[in-house]
Amino acid sequence: MAQQHLDPTDPQLGSAGPAPTGDVLAGYLRAQATEFLRALRLHRETGSGANGSEGSAEAARALRRSARRISASLHTFQPLLDTDWCEGMRPELAWVSGTLAMEHAYTARLERLLSALHRLSGSTAFPAQATEPAAGHRAGAPAGQTATQERGNLTVGAAKAGALLDRQLTLARTRAHSTALQALGSSRFHAIADKVAVLASEVPLTATAAAADLRPHARAAEERLRDAVAALPLITAGSPYNAAALVHGLSPDTVPHPQDAPWHQVRLLLRLHRYAREAACGPQGNTVVDLRLLSAGQALNRHRDASEAAAAAAQAARTPRIAPATAYALGVLHADQRHEVEAARFAFQQAWQKEAVSTR
């Protein structure tokens, strides 16, 4: 049997000392509200150009981090907080976090796809011109030249595929940047900021919350996560190739991939679990990182990124009147990213099984 790893941030292991109470939760929420206000001030000081400065980008990330933690805590510990206030704040904080995340998401997606195209085409830079398919796909090519010719075709198509993705995702990123700026200047956001400012000094706990134990609520968040993981097809995740995922992604259907939804849900539940542990341990324990949960979370982040990149490649391949070589390159790119999805699922499986063994 494996040795149990004691983690001071785990609410279940805090029974030896005093129970974390609603007062601890109030301190956590005040700290996160203060971080939100600090990030907002930094964002205003750094300004916002057409594409945003590095300082404003970091401020936006800090805003998202604090908004996520406040929203997660309102979800997990809602019985200890004013119900109407929670129900009013949670969707607004989710709107802030989601709106600010889009620009970064499009930037990272483009970088991921262009990097994959470079890797798959075997070149460090795209050719300047790519006007026709490689000769290997012409009639009568010798069979022994197939691999080289396919690589040549991919190299030719990769240039136009990269240019197409660059146009589409850069446009999406620019629109997301404009949307974020409009959101931060809106009356809706100012109303949220005002409520967060109040939260920094006054947390709306219920009458009995100050002395209530946080650990049952944190354990409930963990149980929801474990139930969701138990429902995942982890045996399939151990397979290096998932043909059904490729077939669906290349179909004309543009809805999100049905295999991915349960994994995305687990990612959200894992985040809720992590933040519940943070809140329950108080400020003194928030510097301790559970490497097992960190590894599992990183794998799920890679899963989401690869899934969304594959969808972007498939969407680009549906662009009307693109050259066959371009469509071919995008199809290879889509397949590559679906393989990355499978690899991320396997990495999560390994991390989660290690976590399960170490806590027996």
N, C-alpha and C positions, 0 to 999 in steps of 0.2 A: 504494500500500500504506500502511496506517495506521501511524503511529508507535507503537512498542511502549511501553507504560506500565510502567516498572519499579516494582515494589511490594516494599518491604523485608520484608513479611510473607509473601511467596510462597516456600515451600521450594525451588521449582525455581530461583529466582534467587539462592539462597544459596550456589551452588557457588564463588563467588569467595572467600568467607571460609571459616572452619572449619565443618565439618558439625555441625549440631545433633545431639546424642547423647542417650542415655538419661538422662544426668545432667540435661540440659535438661528432659526429660519429667518427671523426678522433681521438679524445682523447680516446674514448672507444676502438677503434681498436689498438691504440698504447699500451694501458694498457694490452689488451689481448695478444698482441705480446710479451710484456715484461714478462707476466706470462708464456707464452710458453717457452721462452728462459730460464727463471729461473727454470722451471720444467725440462727442458732438461739438464741443468747443474747439478741439483740435481740427476737426473737419472745416469749421468756419474760418479758422486762422490760416489753414493751408490753401484755401481757395479751391477753385475748380475750373480748370481749363477745358478745352474741347475733349481731351481724353483723360483728364484728371491727373494730378501730380502724385508722386509716390506717397507723400505725406497724407493726402486726402484719401488715397486707396487704403493705407494702413488705418486711418481713422474709420473708414467705412467697415473694415474688417472688425475693428474693436466694437463698433456699434452693433454689428451682427452678433458678435460673441455674447455681449451682455444682454441683448434682446432675447437671444435663444435661451440663456440661462434663466432669465426672469420668467419667460413664458413657460419653460419646462417646470420650474418650481411651482408656478401657479397651477399647472396641470397635476403634478404629483401630490402636492400638499393642499389642494383646494379645500378639503374639509376643515382646514385650520384657518382659512381666510374668508373674507366677505365674499359670498357667492356672486352677487351682482357685479361687484368690482372685478372679480376674476374673469367672469364671462365677457365683460366689456373689454378688458385689457388683452386677453390672450390672442384673439384674432387680429388686433391692431399691431401687436408686437410681431406676430407671424408675417403680417403684411410688410412691416419695416424690414425684417430679416430677409424675406424672399425678394423684395424689390432691390435691396442693396447687393444681393448675391448674384444677380443675373449678369452684370457686366464682367465680373471675375470669372464666372462660369463660361461665358462665351470666349473669353481670352484664353483660358486654360484649355478649352476644347479645341480651339484652332491650333494651339501649340502642340497638343497631343496628336492631332490628326496629321499635321504637316511633318512632325517627327516620325510618325509611323510610315508615311509615304516615302520619306527619305530612306528609312531602313529597308522597307520592302523593295524599293526600286534599286537598291544597291548603289546609290549615288549620294554624295555629300551635298549636292546642289542640283536643283531641277535644270534640265536643259532649257536654253533660251527659247527655242522654238519646238513645237510638237504639233505637226500638222497632219500626219497620217499614221495608220497602224504600222506596226513593225512587219518586216518582210516575212517573218516566221509564220504569219497567218495567211500568207498567200497560198494559192493552190499549188501543190507539187513540191512543197518544202520537204527535204529529207527528214525522216523520223528522228535521226540522231541529233538534229539541231533544235528539238522541241523546247528543252529547258532554257537554252540561251535565247531563243526567239521569244518565249513567253516573258522572260525577264526584260528583253528589249522592248516588248510591247508595253509592259508595265511601266518602264522608264518613260516611254513616249507619253502614255496616258497620264502618268503621275503629274507631269507638268501642268496639263490643263485641269486635272482634278484638283491639284493644289490651288491653282488660280481661282477655280470655281468656289472651293471651300473658303478661300480667303475673302472673296467678295461677299459671300453669303453671311459668314460669321462675323466679319468686320462690320458689316451693315447692322447685324443684330446687336453686336456689342455697342456700337454708337447709339443705337436707339435705346438700349438698356441704360447707358450712361445718362442720356437725356431724361429718361423716365425717372431715374434715381434722383437727379437734380430737381426735377419738378416735384417729386414726392417730398424731398427734404425741405422744400420751400412752401409746401401746401399747408393749409389750415388744419388738415387732418393730422399731419405729422406734428405740428406745433401743439395740438391738443394732447397727443401722446407724450411729447416731451414734457409738457406741464405736469401730467400725471406721474411721470417718472421722477420729476423733480420733487413732487410731494412724497413719493415713495422713499426717496433718499433720506427722509427724516421721519416719516410716519407710515408704518406698515399696518394695513387693516386686518389685524388678527381678530379672530372670534374671541368671545369672552373667556373661553376655557383653553385657548390655544397656547397661552404663554407657558403653561406647565405641561402641555401634552407631549408625549413621546413621538419623535419623528420616525423612529425606526420601523414601525409597522407600515407606514406609507412608503418608505424607501424599499422595504422588502416586497411590497406589492408591485412596485415598478420592476424589481428584479424578476419576480415571478411572471409578469407579463412578457418580459423579454425571453425567459427560458421557455415558456409555452410557445412563443412564436418561433424560436430556434428549433424546438422539437418538431414543429410542423414542416420545417424545410426539408427538401429532398437532398439530404447530405450525401446519400449514396451516389446520386447523379452528379453531385458536385465533385466527386472523386474521379469522374471520367474526364479524360483530356479533350474530348470532342463531343459536342452536343449538336447533332445535325438538325434537330428540330428548331433550335434557336436560329440557325442560319436560314433555314427555309422560311421561317416566319418573317425574319428581318428583310429578306429580299422580295417579299410579296408586295403587291400594290397597297396592302392595308397599312395605313399610317398610324394606327392606334399604338399606344405603348406596348412593349413586349410583355405578354402575359406571364412569362416565366420570371420576369424581373421584379414584379410588384411585391411578392412576399419578402424578398431580400431587401428591398428599399424600406419596407415596414420594419424589419429587424434592425436596420441601421438607425431609424428614428427611435425605436425602443431602447437600443443600446445607448444612444445619446441621453435619453430620459433617465436611464439607470445611472449613468456616469454623473449627471448633474444632481440626481437625488443623493448620491453618495457625497458629493461635494457639499451640498447644503446641510446634510445630517452631521458631517464631521466638524463643521465650523471652520472659521478662518485659519486656525492653527494647523489643520490637516490638508488644506487645499494644495500644498506644494508637493504632496506625495502622489506619485503617479503609479497606477496599476498597469504594469507593462503588458499584462495579458489582455486586459480590456483595450489598451491602446493598440495592440497588434490586431485584434479583431476589428476594431473601428477603422483602422487604416485599410484593412482588406475590403471592408464594405464601402469605404470611400472610393477605392480603386474600382470596385464593382460598379458603383453609380457612374463614375467618370467614363469607364469603358462602354457601359450600356448607352449612355447619352451620346458618346462619340460615334458608336455604331449606328445609332438612329440618325445622326447628322449625315453620315456617309450615305446611308440608304436614301435619305431625303434628297441629297444632292444628286444621287443617281436617277431620281425621278424627274430631274429637270428636263423639259422638252428639248428635243433636237440637239442633244450633246453627241459628240463623236463616239463611235464604238470603243475606241481605245480609252477614252475618258470614263465611260461607263464600266469598262473592264477594271480599270484601276480602282474605281470607287467600290466595285464589288469585292475585290481582293482586300481593300481597306476595311470594308464592313466585316468580312470574315475574320480578319486579323483582330478587330476589336471584340468580336464575339468570343474569340479564343481568349482574349484578355479577361472577359467577363468570367469565363470558366476558370481561369487561373486564379482570379480573385476569390471565387467561391471556394476553391480548394484551399487557398491560403486561410480563409476564414474558418473552414472546417478544422484545419490543423491547429489554429490558434484557440478555437473554442474547445476542442477536445483536450488540449493541454490545460486550459483553464479548468475544465471539469475534473480532470484527474488530480490537479494540484489542490483542489478544495474538498477532496473527499474526507 
